[in-house]
Amino acid sequence: MSLAVLRDKLLMELHRERADTGFAVGDVYLAKVRKVAPGLNAAFVDVGHEKDAFLHYFDLGPQYKNSFKFTKAAVQGNITTSLLDDWKLDADINKEGKLGDVLSASQSILVQIAKEPISTKGPRLTAEVTLAGRYMVLVPFINKVSISSRLTDEVERKRLKDLMHAIRPKNFGVIIRTNAEGKKSEDLEADLKTLLSRWDVMFRNMKSAMPPKKLLGEIDRTSAVLRDVLNKDFTSIHVDSQVVYEEVRETLEKTAPEKKNIVKLYTGKLDIFDNFFINKQIKHAFGKQVMLPSGAYLIIEKTEAMHVIDVNSGGRKGGNHDQEKNALDTNLEAAREIARLLRLRDMGGIICVDFIDLYEAENRRLLHKELKDAMEDDKAKHNVLPPSRFGVIEMTRQRVRPETEIDTSENCPTCNGTGEVSAPVLVIDEIENALNYLLGEKNMSGITLKVHPFLAAYFTKGFPSMRMKWWWRWKKTVKVVGEGAHQYLDYTIQDSEGKEVPL
């Protein structure tokens, strides 16, 4: 499943929900410590991934002793409720302590995925388990209410704080999110009950559990995007699946009933991403070279250690302005686009941007401010340094899941990248052979053929079209769908349930 977030028709975020949802950020596991590394003040932990997960002392959380005692008692069945009303809280662990003093090999611990497996590294863990809702984050084993720093109205901050102190259970802390601004007490209470029910599910899954075991999965990406991204500025949500359409409306009915009518079921013939020009924007944004509207362009290179971005003026027309003004204008345009691409491609780690040289200190200050302002809406933690003496801006951006990578290059449609030309008609024959096998020999029906729009036109245009000839031959309708995401001579066949048919 794919989800795209657009602002003024411009693609801002792209989410691809994987079939294998294991080891996603937010998943909670009962894990086993495999090895303590005193030199790193960390431990390698078995959560069931092929690579051991990494847990640093600083990621244990101050209330680790309580978490460990609660987990042990829950696994052994010594406690019967997930609520903590009668729980006596232990003191916080030493901030400057050693992991070996509180953790040992073969010990079972409760952990949460903080960063997904990336490249050759296993997941990064935290032992401070929290559950995120639409309006708040539930933090067990503390009695503190915190508020997002983005919520600046002091009257509203006090109202929310007093309200949460009144409704939260004992020994459960809460971090109030920006979305809670202006919400009624019943909305916040409903969100809190949902989080407590998820905590209870996790607790019940602990009983007699043997590590490694997944105790609680993060909600699916569709619900997570609605939870984290949806705000009052959203004007429409388009869905091309009846099932997902109903799920989204049901979710909004509970969390934001005033928004449920902005959900629309898309029934057009074009693929939904082609209809809203999303596939076109993906191909423009995910390549090595990204063009800017002015004619300037970016070159984006990924290395093992960092991402490097080079800004080039290219064919930009600078008018009658001097070189410094042209360089500043190009850099400001590039800064806004870079901020969008970092978020869209989910690029993280160290990022170095080589802007066009600016000689005036005031212009360098304006460039730094423009980039910081453009990244203001980025929810990932980031830090942007001022330009260096060489005109390079260095920044870091939190990386919690693998970078979104989409191959925008296409093999030659006739030689398939081999340099040897073969007849394109062979692909047509291959498709017809596949249909003959599925419709004729296996007697399937409800087949959907997905191909590049050029190939879709070839199959459906004219009289009689090839699709008509297929109906005459097998007396079954083949739905032909053109998708811009397909390469020219690539194709997929789906059954009546929308599942891809292996050939």
C-alpha positions as a printed NumPy array, in Angstrom:
array([[  0.   ,   0.   ,   0.   ],
       [  1.274,   3.486,  -0.87 ],
       [  0.287,   6.8  ,   0.712],
       [  1.171,  10.247,  -0.569],
       [  0.776,  13.598,   1.212],
       [  0.398,  16.62 ,  -1.087],
       [  0.449,  20.324,  -0.307],
       [ -0.868,  22.583,  -3.069],
       [ -0.571,  19.551,  -5.427],
       [  3.148,  19.218,  -4.572],
       [  4.29 ,  15.847,  -3.198],
       [  5.583,  16.3  ,   0.371],
       [  5.634,  12.775,   1.854],
       [  5.551,   9.253,   0.445],
       [  4.876,   6.191,   2.587],
       [  5.121,   2.626,   1.354],
       [  3.562,   0.064,   3.685],
       [  5.492,  -3.176,   3.467],
       [  3.915,  -6.601,   3.499],
       [  6.467,  -7.61 ,   6.143],
       [  5.73 ,  -5.239,   9.012],
       [  8.187,  -6.824,  11.437],
       [ 10.626,  -4.614,  13.335],
       [  8.809,  -1.368,  12.581],
       [  9.351,   1.703,  14.745],
       [  7.04 ,   1.442,  17.764],
       [  6.827,  -2.367,  17.884],
       [  7.203,  -3.755,  21.429],
       [  9.11 ,  -7.008,  22.067],
       [  9.988,  -9.289,  24.911],
       [ 13.682,  -9.761,  24.099],
       [ 16.702, -11.553,  25.518],
       [ 20.068,  -9.934,  26.211],
       [ 22.645, -11.809,  24.182],
       [ 25.818,  -9.946,  25.16 ],
       [ 26.81 ,  -6.962,  27.311],
       [ 29.594,  -4.775,  25.831],
       [ 31.118,  -2.761,  28.722],
       [ 33.359,  -0.775,  26.348],
       [ 30.297,   0.542,  24.517],
       [ 28.17 ,   0.753,  27.689],
       [ 25.583,  -1.113,  25.649],
       [ 24.116,  -4.553,  25.034],
       [ 23.336,  -6.651,  21.98 ],
       [ 19.8  ,  -7.994,  22.227],
       [ 17.933, -10.772,  20.429],
       [ 14.526,  -9.616,  19.158],
       [ 14.293, -12.264,  16.438],
       [ 16.056, -10.277,  13.705],
       [ 18.972, -11.847,  11.826],
       [ 21.207,  -9.111,  13.27 ],
       [ 21.305,  -8.475,  17.022],
       [ 19.582,  -5.276,  18.085],
       [ 21.527,  -2.531,  19.889],
       [ 20.556,  -1.105,  23.291],
       [ 22.652,   1.683,  24.848],
       [ 22.606,   2.556,  28.559],
       [ 21.111,   5.984,  27.796],
       [ 18.186,   4.228,  26.067],
       [ 17.22 ,   2.225,  29.164],
       [ 15.198,   5.154,  30.47 ],
       [ 15.284,   6.439,  34.064],
       [ 12.486,   4.083,  35.134],
       [ 14.134,   0.897,  33.858],
       [ 13.958,  -0.845,  37.267],
       [ 10.173,  -0.509,  37.274],
       [  9.887,  -1.747,  33.715],
       [ 12.039,  -4.789,  34.471],
       [ 10.084,  -5.7  ,  37.632],
       [  6.751,  -5.235,  35.86 ],
       [  7.843,  -7.398,  32.909],
       [  9.151, -10.185,  35.14 ],
       [  5.96 , -10.226,  37.232],
       [  3.718, -10.152,  34.135],
       [  5.566, -13.029,  32.436],
       [  5.383, -15.148,  35.577],
       [  1.702, -14.292,  36.11 ],
       [  2.283, -12.682,  39.506],
       [  0.201,  -9.599,  38.662],
       [ -3.335,  -9.666,  37.265],
       [ -3.858,  -6.123,  35.966],
       [ -2.015,  -3.803,  33.624],
       [ -2.929,  -0.76 ,  35.713],
       [ -0.285,   0.586,  38.071],
       [ -2.45 ,   2.038,  40.862],
       [ -0.82 ,  -0.131,  43.559],
       [  2.662,  -0.022,  42.034],
       [  5.39 ,   1.37 ,  44.236],
       [  7.821,   3.226,  41.985],
       [ 11.55 ,   2.608,  42.402],
       [ 14.047,   5.458,  42.192],
       [ 15.491,   6.423,  38.802],
       [ 18.656,   4.664,  37.669],
       [ 21.929,   6.61 ,  37.76 ],
       [ 22.271,   8.836,  34.673],
       [ 26.009,   8.178,  34.481],
       [ 25.826,   4.503,  35.414],
       [ 27.092,   1.378,  33.666],
       [ 24.8  ,  -0.928,  31.763],
       [ 26.468,  -3.983,  33.264],
       [ 25.261,  -2.885,  36.716],
       [ 21.573,  -3.175,  35.765],
       [ 21.596,  -5.692,  32.898],
       [ 23.145,  -9.117,  32.406],
       [ 23.404, -11.661,  29.599],
       [ 20.41 , -14.009,  29.08 ],
       [ 18.109, -11.583,  30.908],
       [ 14.601, -11.036,  29.467],
       [ 13.666,  -7.376,  28.978],
       [ 10.85 ,  -5.299,  27.538],
       [ 12.03 ,  -3.182,  24.587],
       [ 10.612,  -1.045,  21.795],
       [ 12.009,  -0.519,  18.276],
       [ 13.439,   3.016,  18.088],
       [ 15.142,   2.644,  14.689],
       [ 14.415,   0.021,  12.074],
       [ 17.166,  -2.25 ,  10.702],
       [ 19.224,  -0.226,   8.227],
       [ 21.807,  -1.686,   5.841],
       [ 23.989,  -4.099,   7.838],
       [ 22.8  ,  -2.846,  11.235],
       [ 20.122,  -4.476,  13.372],
       [ 17.315,  -2.492,  15.037],
       [ 18.088,   0.218,  17.601],
       [ 16.122,  -0.279,  20.826],
       [ 14.813,   1.642,  23.78 ],
       [ 13.672,   0.092,  27.063],
       [ 11.514,   3.143,  27.796],
       [  8.284,   1.9  ,  26.196],
       [  5.814,   4.615,  25.171],
       [  2.544,   4.406,  23.233],
       [  1.652,   7.22 ,  20.829],
       [ -1.934,   8.343,  20.249],
       [ -3.478,  11.16 ,  18.253],
       [ -3.433,  13.686,  21.097],
       [ -0.906,  12.288,  23.546],
       [  1.894,   9.827,  24.235],
       [  1.44 ,   7.451,  27.175],
       [  4.557,   7.036,  29.374],
       [  4.272,   4.342,  32.086],
       [  5.96 ,   4.472,  35.508],
       [  6.004,   8.262,  35.926],
       [  3.509,  10.806,  37.273],
       [  4.426,  13.733,  35.038],
       [  2.443,  15.61 ,  32.379],
       [  4.53 ,  17.291,  29.658],
       [  3.397,  19.415,  26.713],
       [  4.823,  19.811,  23.215],
       [  6.985,  22.926,  22.932],
       [  5.16 ,  23.796,  19.696],
       [  2.045,  24.558,  21.736],
       [  2.823,  28.097,  22.907],
       [ -0.496,  29.463,  24.238],
       [  0.015,  29.551,  28.012],
       [ -3.725,  29.48 ,  28.808],
       [ -4.226,  26.415,  26.61 ],
       [ -1.118,  24.732,  28.039],
       [ -2.468,  25.168,  31.581],
       [ -5.937,  23.909,  30.578],
       [ -4.533,  20.761,  28.994],
       [ -2.136,  20.112,  31.854],
       [ -4.85 ,  20.428,  34.504],
       [ -7.184,  18.234,  32.455],
       [ -4.641,  15.452,  31.971],
       [ -3.688,  15.476,  35.653],
       [ -7.388,  14.937,  36.423],
       [ -8.023,  12.   ,  34.063],
       [ -4.716,  10.088,  33.843],
       [ -4.376,   6.913,  35.944],
       [ -1.851,   6.791,  38.755],
       [  1.757,   6.053,  37.702],
       [  1.052,   6.775,  34.028],
       [  2.622,   9.924,  32.633],
       [  1.501,  11.75 ,  29.512],
       [  3.158,  13.889,  26.826],
       [  0.501,  16.132,  25.249],
       [  0.887,  16.511,  21.471],
       [  0.236,  19.648,  19.425],
       [ -2.927,  18.063,  17.963],
       [ -4.558,  18.277,  21.405],
       [ -4.901,  22.053,  21.144],
       [ -8.532,  23.079,  21.562],
       [ -9.791,  19.503,  22.01 ],
       [-12.567,  18.698,  24.474],
       [-12.06 ,  16.539,  27.543],
       [-14.071,  13.643,  26.021],
       [-11.739,  13.572,  22.97 ],
       [ -8.651,  13.398,  25.176],
       [-10.23 ,  10.832,  27.482],
       [-11.17 ,   8.604,  24.517],
       [ -7.587,   8.765,  23.206],
       [ -6.234,   7.926,  26.667],
       [ -8.566,   4.906,  26.949],
       [ -7.39 ,   3.65 ,  23.558],
       [ -3.749,   3.844,  24.666],
       [ -4.498,   2.11 ,  27.967],
       [ -6.284,  -0.689,  26.105],
       [ -3.187,  -1.179,  23.903],
       [ -1.028,  -1.287,  27.043],
       [ -3.401,  -3.943,  28.407],
       [ -3.085,  -6.018,  25.21 ],
       [  0.698,  -5.891,  25.558],
       [  0.423,  -6.921,  29.222],
       [ -1.788,  -9.925,  28.431],
       [  0.605, -11.063,  25.7  ],
       [  3.403, -11.169,  28.265],
       [  1.979, -14.036,  30.3  ],
       [  4.227, -17.115,  29.966],
       [  5.916, -15.51 ,  26.933],
       [  9.339, -16.745,  25.829],
       [ 11.749, -14.267,  24.22 ],
       [ 12.081, -13.203,  21.518],
       [  8.374, -12.447,  21.104],
       [  6.504,  -9.522,  19.582],
       [  4.042,  -8.282,  22.194],
       [  2.511,  -5.275,  20.482],
       [  2.716,  -4.053,  16.901],
       [  2.665,  -0.431,  15.863],
       [ -0.573,   0.491,  14.098],
       [ -0.528,   0.212,  10.315],
       [  1.068,   2.987,   8.26 ],
       [ -2.31 ,   4.328,   7.06 ],
       [ -3.532,   4.911,  10.616],
       [ -0.102,   6.224,  11.664],
       [ -0.131,   8.838,   8.885],
       [ -3.65 ,   9.904,   9.867],
       [ -2.553,  10.1  ,  13.497],
       [  0.675,  12.029,  12.914],
       [ -0.024,  14.146,   9.822],
       [ -3.747,  14.918,   9.693],
       [ -4.56 ,  18.432,  10.871],
       [ -7.114,  21.191,  10.295],
       [ -5.411,  22.193,   7.015],
       [ -6.337,  18.915,   5.264],
       [ -9.06 ,  19.487,   2.662],
       [ -9.407,  16.045,   1.079],
       [ -8.316,  12.417,   1.349],
       [ -8.634,  10.278,  -1.795],
       [ -8.67 ,   6.471,  -1.5  ],
       [ -8.91 ,   3.958,  -4.36 ],
       [ -9.912,   0.969,  -2.211],
       [-13.428,   0.474,  -0.821],
       [-12.059,  -1.407,   2.195],
       [ -9.453,   1.26 ,   3.047],
       [-12.032,   3.992,   2.388],
       [-14.325,   2.532,   5.03 ],
       [-11.421,   1.993,   7.454],
       [-10.267,   5.613,   7.084],
       [-13.798,   6.957,   7.615],
       [-14.197,   4.723,  10.651],
       [-10.872,   5.926,  12.072],
       [-11.787,   9.58 ,  11.504],
       [-15.219,   8.993,  13.027],
       [-13.442,   8.158,  16.291],
       [-10.541,  10.625,  16.181],
       [-11.679,  13.608,  14.084],
       [-15.413,  13.309,  13.225],
       [-15.452,  16.771,  11.681],
       [-13.039,  15.485,   9.018],
       [-14.781,  12.254,   7.966],
       [-16.542,  13.885,   4.996],
       [-13.25 ,  14.904,   3.352],
       [-12.613,  11.215,   2.563],
       [-13.512,  10.45 ,  -1.056],
       [-13.527,   7.11 ,  -2.864],
       [-11.601,   7.374,  -6.128],
       [-13.195,   5.36 ,  -8.946],
       [-11.437,   6.782, -12.012],
       [-10.001,   4.574, -14.745],
       [ -6.474,   5.967, -14.353],
       [ -4.283,   4.73 , -11.506],
       [ -4.841,   7.14 ,  -8.607],
       [ -1.157,   8.141,  -8.502],
       [ -1.231,   8.913, -12.229],
       [ -4.464,  10.895, -11.898],
       [ -2.917,  13.22 ,  -9.288],
       [  0.449,  13.324, -11.117],
       [  2.166,  11.642,  -8.182],
       [  4.083,   9.051, -10.236],
       [  5.461,  11.876, -12.383],
       [  6.617,  13.769,  -9.274],
       [  8.176,  10.59 ,  -7.843],
       [ 10.274,  10.11 , -10.976],
       [ 11.371,  13.745, -10.791],
       [ 12.21 ,  13.661,  -7.066],
       [ 13.931,  10.302,  -6.574],
       [ 16.606,  10.402,  -9.243],
       [ 20.256,  11.288,  -8.832],
       [ 19.582,  14.586, -10.618],
       [ 16.614,  16.694,  -9.501],
       [ 15.595,  19.642, -11.648],
       [ 14.324,  22.906, -10.143],
       [ 11.66 ,  25.081, -11.842],
       [ 14.188,  27.845, -12.583],
       [ 16.453,  25.515, -14.594],
       [ 18.942,  24.942, -11.768],
       [ 19.388,  21.377, -10.547],
       [ 20.592,  19.252,  -7.625],
       [ 22.914,  16.254,  -7.729],
       [ 22.255,  13.862,  -4.827],
       [ 24.845,  11.198,  -3.989],
       [ 24.587,   8.604,  -1.232],
       [ 27.691,   7.178,   0.419],
       [ 28.105,   4.783,   3.333],
       [ 28.899,   7.677,   5.682],
       [ 26.645,  10.51 ,   4.486],
       [ 24.516,  12.097,   1.776],
       [ 26.123,  14.761,  -0.401],
       [ 24.045,  17.308,  -2.348],
       [ 25.537,  19.633,  -4.97 ],
       [ 23.647,  22.736,  -6.119],
       [ 24.198,  23.8  ,  -9.736],
       [ 22.812,  26.839, -11.548],
       [ 22.492,  24.833, -14.789],
       [ 20.408,  26.633, -17.409],
       [ 18.915,  29.101, -14.944],
       [ 18.278,  32.528, -16.454],
       [ 19.487,  35.178, -14.064],
       [ 18.147,  38.197, -15.909],
       [ 20.077,  41.392, -15.349],
       [ 21.051,  40.656, -11.762],
       [ 24.666,  40.391, -10.725],
       [ 26.337,  37.07 ,  -9.949],
       [ 25.877,  37.324,  -6.158],
       [ 22.125,  37.964,  -6.5  ],
       [ 21.727,  35.109,  -8.987],
       [ 23.656,  32.763,  -6.689],
       [ 21.516,  33.777,  -3.696],
       [ 18.231,  33.27 ,  -5.586],
       [ 19.339,  29.831,  -6.815],
       [ 20.508,  28.815,  -3.334],
       [ 17.239,  29.918,  -1.692],
       [ 15.207,  27.949,  -4.232],
       [ 17.468,  24.92 ,  -3.723],
       [ 17.165,  25.177,   0.08 ],
       [ 13.367,  24.929,  -0.076],
       [ 13.534,  21.956,  -2.448],
       [ 16.199,  20.19 ,  -0.352],
       [ 14.029,  20.482,   2.77 ],
       [ 11.151,  18.858,   0.834],
       [ 13.345,  16.087,  -0.584],
       [ 14.835,  15.181,   2.819],
       [ 11.333,  14.621,   4.137],
       [ 10.023,  12.95 ,   0.982],
       [ 12.942,  10.531,   0.601],
       [ 13.324,  10.145,   4.396],
       [ 17.051,  10.825,   4.136],
       [ 18.888,  10.729,   7.461],
       [ 22.303,  10.79 ,   9.092],
       [ 24.9  ,  13.369,   8.066],
       [ 23.984,  15.509,   5.038],
       [ 26.392,  17.948,   3.371],
       [ 25.068,  20.508,   0.89 ],
       [ 27.499,  22.328,  -1.415],
       [ 25.648,  25.526,  -2.296],
       [ 26.832,  28.016,  -4.911],
       [ 29.474,  30.285,  -3.342],
       [ 28.179,  33.43 ,  -1.616],
       [ 30.679,  36.15 ,  -0.736],
       [ 28.535,  38.427,   1.427],
       [ 28.028,  37.407,   5.06 ],
       [ 24.431,  38.699,   5.072],
       [ 23.544,  36.449,   2.114],
       [ 25.039,  33.421,   3.851],
       [ 22.935,  34.257,   6.91 ],
       [ 19.786,  34.51 ,   4.739],
       [ 20.529,  31.114,   3.178],
       [ 20.977,  29.471,   6.591],
       [ 17.699,  30.995,   7.838],
       [ 15.824,  29.904,   4.68 ],
       [ 16.921,  26.282,   5.066],
       [ 16.045,  26.213,   8.782],
       [ 12.633,  27.767,   8.114],
       [ 11.925,  25.322,   5.285],
       [ 12.644,  22.399,   7.625],
       [ 10.449,  23.768,  10.407],
       [  7.607,  21.349,   9.565],
       [  9.927,  18.315,   9.492],
       [  8.964,  16.101,  12.44 ],
       [ 12.303,  14.249,  12.371],
       [ 14.875,  15.737,  14.75 ],
       [ 17.433,  17.744,  12.819],
       [ 20.219,  20.255,  13.28 ],
       [ 21.379,  22.674,  10.575],
       [ 24.785,  24.362,  10.946],
       [ 25.667,  27.737,   9.348],
       [ 27.644,  27.657,   6.07 ],
       [ 31.32 ,  26.785,   6.482],
       [ 34.131,  28.892,   5.051],
       [ 33.858,  26.742,   1.906],
       [ 30.12 ,  27.43 ,   1.495],
       [ 29.058,  23.963,   2.634],
       [ 26.095,  23.559,   4.995],
       [ 26.292,  20.508,   7.218],
       [ 23.235,  19.057,   8.91 ],
       [ 22.061,  15.943,  10.682],
       [ 18.593,  14.449,  10.404],
       [ 17.21 ,  11.672,  12.56 ],
       [ 17.076,   8.347,  10.771],
       [ 14.539,   5.901,  12.221],
       [ 13.77 ,   3.719,   9.193],
       [ 15.52 ,   2.848,   5.944],
       [ 15.629,   5.627,   3.372],
       [ 12.898,   5.474,   0.736],
       [ 14.637,   4.453,  -2.466],
       [ 12.869,   4.315,  -5.823],
       [ 14.742,   3.379,  -8.975],
       [ 13.764,   6.041, -11.516],
       [ 15.996,   4.694, -14.275],
       [ 14.53 ,   2.443, -16.939],
       [ 16.159,  -0.177, -19.071],
       [ 15.924,   0.196, -22.817],
       [ 12.476,  -1.224, -23.697],
       [ 13.838,  -3.247, -26.607],
       [ 17.159,  -4.59 , -25.327],
       [ 16.365,  -4.593, -21.569],
       [ 19.784,  -3.105, -20.867],
       [ 21.753,  -5.862, -22.571],
       [ 22.615,  -3.916, -25.703],
       [ 21.011,  -6.633, -27.8  ],
       [ 17.778,  -5.653, -29.565],
       [ 14.942,  -8.174, -29.502],
       [ 11.464,  -7.776, -30.955],
       [  9.001,  -5.99 , -28.564],
       [  6.293,  -8.266, -29.941],
       [  7.791, -11.014, -27.765],
       [  6.403,  -9.292, -24.673],
       [  2.936,  -9.189, -26.261],
       [  3.23 , -12.914, -26.962],
       [  4.403, -13.49 , -23.382],
       [  1.341, -11.686, -21.991],
       [ -1.02 , -13.617, -24.272],
       [  0.597, -16.919, -23.26 ],
       [  0.132, -15.979, -19.592],
       [ -3.533, -15.079, -20.168],
       [ -4.098, -18.303, -22.11 ],
       [ -2.698, -20.28 , -19.169],
       [ -4.711, -18.399, -16.512],
       [ -8.029, -17.958, -18.37 ],
       [ -7.952, -21.1  , -20.444],
       [ -6.103, -23.821, -18.564],
       [ -6.758, -22.608, -14.989],
       [-10.213, -21.185, -15.806],
       [ -9.639, -18.05 , -13.734],
       [-11.819, -14.941, -14.047],
       [-11.673, -11.353, -12.855],
       [ -8.12 , -10.938, -14.189],
       [ -6.526,  -7.457, -14.151],
       [ -3.535,  -6.728, -16.397],
       [ -1.382,  -3.779, -15.259],
       [  1.   ,  -2.324, -17.829],
       [  2.609,   0.96 , -18.861],
       [  0.013,   3.425, -20.297],
       [  1.56 ,   3.055, -23.787],
       [  1.031,  -0.69 , -23.689],
       [ -2.454,  -0.252, -22.195],
       [ -3.4  ,   1.918, -25.181],
       [ -2.028,  -0.737, -27.544],
       [ -4.299,  -3.374, -25.956],
       [ -7.468,  -1.271, -25.697],
       [ -7.548,   1.109, -28.713],
       [ -8.918,   0.362, -32.173],
       [-11.649,  -1.939, -33.429],
       [-11.453,  -4.712, -32.769],
       [ -8.983,  -4.114, -29.942],
       [ -6.773,  -6.869, -28.586],
       [ -8.876,  -6.884, -25.418],
       [-11.978,  -7.611, -27.519],
       [-10.162, -10.464, -29.224],
       [ -9.289, -11.879, -25.813],
       [-12.98 , -11.827, -24.855],
       [-13.937, -13.583, -28.084],
       [-11.298, -16.244, -27.42 ],
       [-11.947, -16.968, -23.725],
       [-15.401, -15.367, -23.142],
       [-13.922, -13.595, -20.119],
       [-13.209,  -9.908, -19.57 ],
       [ -9.633,  -8.813, -18.892],
       [ -9.389,  -5.435, -17.163],
       [ -6.42 ,  -3.481, -18.549],
       [ -4.991,  -0.762, -16.284],
       [ -2.281,   1.658, -17.38 ],
       [  0.176,   2.627, -14.621],
       [  2.93 ,   5.202, -15.07 ],
       [  4.976,   3.442, -12.395],
       [  5.529,   0.447, -14.74 ],
       [  8.462,   0.37 , -17.122],
       [  7.559,   0.299, -20.811],
       [  7.486,  -3.465, -21.333],
       [  6.897,  -4.498, -17.744],
       [  3.58 ,  -6.022, -16.64 ],
       [  1.816,  -7.621, -13.679],
       [ -1.336,  -9.737, -13.549],
       [ -3.69 ,  -9.689, -10.557],
       [ -6.496, -12.07 ,  -9.612],
       [-10.051, -11.077,  -8.661],
       [ -8.905, -10.286,  -5.089],
       [ -6.19 ,  -7.904,  -6.293],
       [ -3.321, -10.271,  -5.457],
       [ -0.451, -10.56 ,  -7.918],
       [ -0.434, -13.859,  -9.799],
       [  3.037, -15.466,  -9.855],
       [  4.045, -16.535, -13.361]])
